[in-house]
Structure formats: structure tokens, C-alpha cells
């Protein structure tokens, strides 16, 4: 409330200073002489009009200042909202990048050929004899989007315990796969492991 009163006082002071300057000018005398030539009712109406202007003008100035202030505040709020939205987007990008590193393989798999290549290369690095595995089924969902989800089934034959352990390490640690199905049969005569495995492989899509 005190701020508004100060604004009005400043405006009134400004107006009256300008009026004093106007009265002291030579042109004001001519205006005053003409004003005296008006009839009493005309002088009365003129005084009312002048009084009304002296009231309305400060209010109009304050209203304009208020509108300008609201406009500035609105623009500032819009900028703050945009900044908050940008921060949220950046946070989501960071979260997605972290999730991407944890769940997505660096090897892109989008068809049966690339699935077979991924299996062979990842197992060869671990010293697994890839002639002992055979891809039996492949399906992909999400192809052409941001993430390819590949379902890959294969059989393995005459694996040693070490080869099976290295297979798990190659596929889970490096390729980030999950293993929903695993069936193992032990050939006691050959002391070897035979079985089937189904893995789910996640990689970046082509989009």
C-alpha cells in the first residue's frame, strides 16, 4: 500500500511541476485571458474537466505501469517454465543414458544373420568352440524403433563345465542378455553337457 501511495505522490509532484512551468510561460497568459472570456457555466465545465484529467491521468499511468509489470512477470514465468522443462528433459536423457549402458548391448542385432554373428563372436572371445552351438530360432520385436528386442534360441552340444560358464559370462556380462529358458542334460559317458538356451537380447534400433 505504501508503495502505491509513493507512486501517486511522485506522479502528482511531476504533474504539478509541469503545470507550474506551463503557468510561468507567456503562452499561459493568453490561455488564461481566453478562459476568463468564457461564460460562468463554460468555466465551471472546464474546471470539472481539468479536475477530472488531474485524477484520471495518474490512475491511467499507474494502470499502464501495472499492465507492463504483469506482462514482464508473465514473460519471466514463461522463461522459468521453459527452463524447468529443459532441466526435466536433461534429467530424463541422463536417466535413459544410464539405463541404456546397463541394459543395451553394443552389438546391434536386427535379423537372424546378425544374431548368429553376435553368438559366434561373443563366445569365441571366451574360448568357446562355436561349432558346438547351433541357432534354432530367431524373432525380433521393435525392429525399426529405438530398441531391438531379439529372442534367440540355440542348442549346445558336448560343452564342458568351463565352456558353459564362459557362455554365461559372454552373453550376460558383455551382451546384457537375459535367459528365460535353459535346459541342460549331462552326458555321463562323455562327461559333457548338452542342452538348449533361449536368450533375450536388447540393442539399439535403426531409428
Secondary structure, DSSP 8 states (H G I E B T S, - for coil): -HHHHHHHHHHHHHHHHHHHHHHHSHHHHHHHHHHHHS-HHHHHHHHHHHHHHHHHHHHHHHHHHHHHHHHHHHHHHHHHHHHHHHHHHHHHHHHHHHHHHHH-BSS---SHHHHHHHHHHHHHHTT--GGGEEEEEEEEESTTSSEEEEEEEEEEEEE-HHHHHHHHIIIIIIT--EEEEEEEEEETTTTEEEEEEEEEEEEE---
